[in-house]
Amino acid sequence: MDDSELLALLADLESDRVERKASIGDHEKISQTICAFANDFPGYSRPGVLFIGINNNGSCANLPITDRLLLDLADYRENKNILPFPTMTVQKKVLNGCEVAVIIVEPSDAPPVRFRGRVWIRVGPRVSLATQQDERRLTERRRTKNLPFDIQEVFSSTTEDLNLELFKDIYLPSALAPDILEQNGRPLPQQLMSLRFTTNREPVIPTVLGILIAGKDPRQFFPGAYIQFLRIDGTELTDPIKDQREIDGPLPELLRLLDEIFQANISIATDITSQPVEIRHPDYPIVALQQLARNAVLHRTYDGTNAPVKVYWFSDRIEIHNPGGPFGQVTQENFGQPGITDYRNPHLAEALKNLGYIQRFGLGITLARKELQKNGNPPPDFDLSSLQNLLVTLRRHP
């Protein structure tokens, strides 16, 4: 979008593609506006623009547009509970002699987009909550081409393959705001479509997301959708196996069982000699294990492979094998750097965030490194020599 188009939008004080803010003080309103632009309720199929540093009447607010302010605005994409992730850019511009920050939000291919479990839309120059009928219109507008793999339809499945009780009792309360649930008169098929668990057209078919999160048997459709856990009494794969598990099921159940296995296998040593107070050291910090294993489940490829995520627990180390290499803007060179994130399965990321398995997007590796250092473990080692697989190795506390 060039400066001439931005100037034309800035001059149109009544446009439902434009919002102006004198400052960034009202985070809720900014988030609601980004959500509404992503939903593109009027159906323009064109981006909405949020000008920061402009008063409501179009005059300059003389707001200093600093690098810190631009970073704070860019952070709305991943850390402000707008899901699925909006496609947006943040730029510093000088328009009519006024310094402004410009947020350009592209229409979503897979509406509705939610902010904290609520769907916001643009009605004329104002932002409002979507009604049940509004949500239905957004769902029906969802594009069918070029969708991410995780919301494509699983042709051989039907809604009979979904655990509807899991969806209603576990996922719905995590995905929707409490007040929306209280007044929720939406029929179950509409709820499934709205949250991308099924397609938005007849015949209704579960999506990859629906099968992985609430499928009765995800491995029936994705044979590699499980975790192979081996506890090995030694340092080589040929050494005796102490424990062997195949952890499967819908992802909420799979991740819960994996946490239990981690807890059962962690050893805790007690140091009563070097300090006046007893200090307990686990051989591996549970948070680091959780973050790296959940990253593998989230970022793996489920298409074109029957390989599981593998967790091999040796006597001196743990290896986590992820059948999915770097994706999108993440490369071998920038892998693991703070702020460099991309999502092979963006809607699966949204679901795991809703379920509480992800606290903030893009911080899993950073948090794992921090927890390992705090516990006295060496930093994790990432082997990206294969573009199709990622190997993470954790060394035990000495």
N, C-alpha and C positions, 0 to 999 in steps of 0.2 A: 504494500500500500504506500503510494508516494505522498509527498507533502501536499500536493494540490488536492488530492482526495481527502486527506486529513483536514485541510483547511475548510473544504466544503462541508464536511461533517461537523466540524467545530462551529460553523456559522449557522447550522440548522438546529435551533434550540428546541424543536419539538420532535426530533427524530427518535424512533424507538431502537435505533442502532447506536445511540450515543448516550453516554453518561458523563457528568462532570463532577469532580470532587476538588474542593479547595485544598484538602490535605488527606493524609492516610489515617486519620484518627479513628474513623468508624470502620473497623475491620469487618464487622458483620455485614454492613451494607456493601462493601467492596466485594466480599465473597458472594453475596447474593446476586450481585450484578454480573460477576464472572459466570456464575452458574446459569443465570438467565440468558446471557449471550450465547453460551455453549448450547443451550436447548433450542435457540433460534425458533421460538414459538410462531412468529409471523411467517416463517418459511422462506426467508429471503435467500438462504444458502450463501450468505455473504457474512463477513466477520462483523462483530460488534466492537465498538471502541470506547474505552474508558480513559478520559483525560484527567490526570492528576495534576493539580496546580491551577485549575480554572474554576472560577466562581460559577454559580448557577446561571447568572446573567451573561456569561461568556467573557467576563473581564478577567484579567490576569490576577492570580492570587499571590504572585511573587514568592512562591514556595521554592526554597533551595532544592534543586534536584541533584542530590549527592549519590555517590556510588552505593552508600549504605541503604538509601531509600530505594534504589533500583533493585538491589539484592532482596530487600524485604518484599517488594512487589513480586519479583520472580518466584519467591518462596510460596506464594499462594497456590501454585500449580500442584505441589506435592504435599504440603504440610498444613493445609487449612481445611481438610476434610471435604474437599470438592471431589466427588467420585462419579464416574470414572474420570481419569485425569483430563482436564481441559487442554486443548492445544492452543497455546498462547505465546505471545512474544511481548517483551517489555523493552521500550526504547526511550532514550532521551531526545527530545526535539526542541527546536526553537520555532514557534509558530506565531506570526504577527508580533515578533519581538519579545515573546514571552517564553521562558523556559518551562517545559512541561514534561511529565512522564506519560508515555502513551502505552496502554495495555491493549493489544489487539487479540481478540478471542475468536477462534474459528468455530463454526457450527460443528457439533458432535455428529459422528456417523452412527452413533448408537445411543440416542436419547432414550429415556430421560436421564439427565445428569442431576445429582443431588448434592446439596450442601447440608451436612449433618442430618442426613436422612430425609430432607425435605426437598421437593422439586420447586424451583423458582423459575418464573417465566417473565418475559417482558410484555406488558400490555400498554401500548402507546409509550409515553415517556416514563412510565413507572414500573417498578418491579413488584410482583405479587406472587403469592403461593398458588401453585397449580391446583385446579379442581380435579376430581376423578375423571371427568370427561377430557380435561386438558391433558392429563397423563396418557389417556388412551390415544389421543391424537398424536402425541409425541412417540409413543411406542409403535404405532402403525406407520410412522414416517421413517422408522429405522431402515437404513439402507442395507441391501442384501449383498452388495458386491464389495470386495476388498475389506471385509471385516477381519479383525484379528482372529486367529485360529480359535481362541478360547470362547468365542461366542458364535462360532459356526455350528450348523446343525449336525447332529449325529444321526445320519439317515436310517440306520438300522434300529433305532430306539423309538420307544413311545413313552408317554407319560406314565405308563405302568412300570417303567424302569426307574422311576423316581420315588424316593422315600418322602412322601408328602408330609408325614408327621415331623420328620427332621426339619423339613423346610419351614413348616408352620411354627414349631416349638423352639427351634434353635436359631435358624437363620433370620426369619422375619424380625424377631425382636432385636437382633443385632444390627439390622440394616436400616430400619425405619425409626424415626423419632417417636418417642412414647405417645405424644398427642396425636400423631398420624395413625398409630396403631389403634388408639382408643376409638377414633371415629372411623375406623377402617371398615367400610361396607363393600369393599371391592371383592368380587368373586375370586376364588383361588386361581383359575386360569389367567385372569388379568394380572394378579400379583406375580405369578411365575413369568409372564411375558415382560412385565415392567422391570423386573430384576434380572432379566436376560437368562433365565434358566430354561426358557423355551423360546422358539421362534415366534415372530409376530404375524404369522399368516397361516392359513389352512393348507394342509393339515398341520396341527401344532406338533412340533417335534422338539425334544430336549436338545439343548446346546451342549457343547463340551463342558462349559462352566457348570451347567445343571447336573450333568453326569458325575463330574469330579467332586462337587460339593455335596450333592444330595442323592447320588445314584445308589441304588440297592447293591449293585455289584459293578463298580467302575472298571474292574479288570476285564469284564466281559467285552467291553468296547475299546479299552486301552490296556493291553496286556502288561505294559510296563508301569502301570500306575500303582506301584507299591515300593516299599523300602526293604532291601535285603540287609539284614543285620547279622554280622558274625562277630563273636567274641573269641579271639584266638589266643591260646596259651603259648605265646612266643612272638617272634618278630617277623615271621615269614608266613605266607599263605599256606605253606605245606605243613606248618606246625599244628598240633592238636586243636580241635575246635571245642571250646568250652560251652558255647551257646550259639544257636542259630534260629533266627526268626524271619518270617515273611510278614511284614506289617502292611495291611491293606485295608480297604474300606473307603467310605467317603472321607474327604480330607479332614473334617473336624475330628472324626474318630481316629484316623491314622495318626494325626499329630498328637492327640492326647495319649495314645498308646506309646508313641515314640518318646514322649516326655517321661512316662513311667519307666521305660527301659533305661533311659539315660540316668534317672535317679537311682535305679537299682544297681547300676554298674559303676557309679562313681565311688571311689575310695577316698576316705578322709583321714589324713594323718594329723596327729596332735603334737605340737611343739611346746614342751614344758621346760625347756632348758635355756633357750636364748632370751626369753622375755619373762618378766615377773607374772604376766597374765597368760593363761593358756591360749594358744593360737591354733586354730583348726584350718588346715589346708586341704581342699579337695584336689585330687590329681588333675581334674579339669573343671573349670567353672561352668555351671549348668547353663548360664545365660549365653556364653559363647557357643556351646554345643547347639542350643536351640536356634540361635540366629543363623548359624552356618547351615544347619540341616534344613531349616525352613526356607532359606534362600535357595537351596538345591531343589526343593519341592516346587517352589514358585517359578524359578527361572529355567527349569529344565524344558526340553522339548517333549511334548506328548505325541507328536506327529511323526510317523515314519520310523519309529524305533520301538522295540519291545524291551529295551533295557530298563531296569529299575534304578532308582537312586540306591547307592550302596554305602553302607556305613560299616567299615572294618575296624574293629577295636583290638589293636595289638597290645602287647605288654608295655611298649614304649611310645606308642603313638596311636592316633585315630585318623583314618583316611575316610573322607567323604567324596564319593564319585558322583558327579552330576552329568547325566547324558544331555548336555546342552552347553555349548561354548558361549563366548561373548555375543551380544546381540545389539543391533542398531548402532547408536553412538558409542557404546562401550566396546573398546578394542583391547587387544593384548597389551598395548602400550599404556592405556589410561585406566586399566581395570583396577578397581578398588580405591580410586582417588575420590575424596569427598566431593559431592556435587555432580559426579558423572554417573548418571543412572539411565537405564532404559528398560523396557518391559516387553519381553516376548509374549507374556500373558497378562495384559493390563487389567482385565476384568477379574481374573483370578486373584491378582494383587488386591483389588478392591474388596473381594469377598474375604480374603484373609485379614485385611485391615478391619472389616466389619466384625469379624469373629474374634478379634483381639490378639491374633497371632503376629501382627505387625503393628508397632506403635507409631513409627514415623518412617515414611518411605525413604529409601536410599541410605539408611544409617546402619543396616545390619552388619556389614563388615567392620565399619568403624567401631560399633559397640562391641563386637567380638574381640577386636584387637585390644580395646580398653580393658575388658574383663580379663583377658589372658595376661596382660601386663600387670594388672592389679593383683592377680593370683600368683604371679611369679613364673608363669609359663613363657616359653619363647613365643614370638609372634607367629601367626599362622603362615604357612607356605602355600602359595597358589601356583599350580602348574597348568599353564594354558598352552602347552606345546601342541595339543590337538585342538583344532578349531571346533570339533564336534563334542568334546568332553572337557570337563573341568575337574581337577583333583585338588582338594584342600587337605592339607596335613596339619594336625595339631600335635605338638609334643607335650608329654606329661610334665607335671610339676616335678622338678628334680628332688 
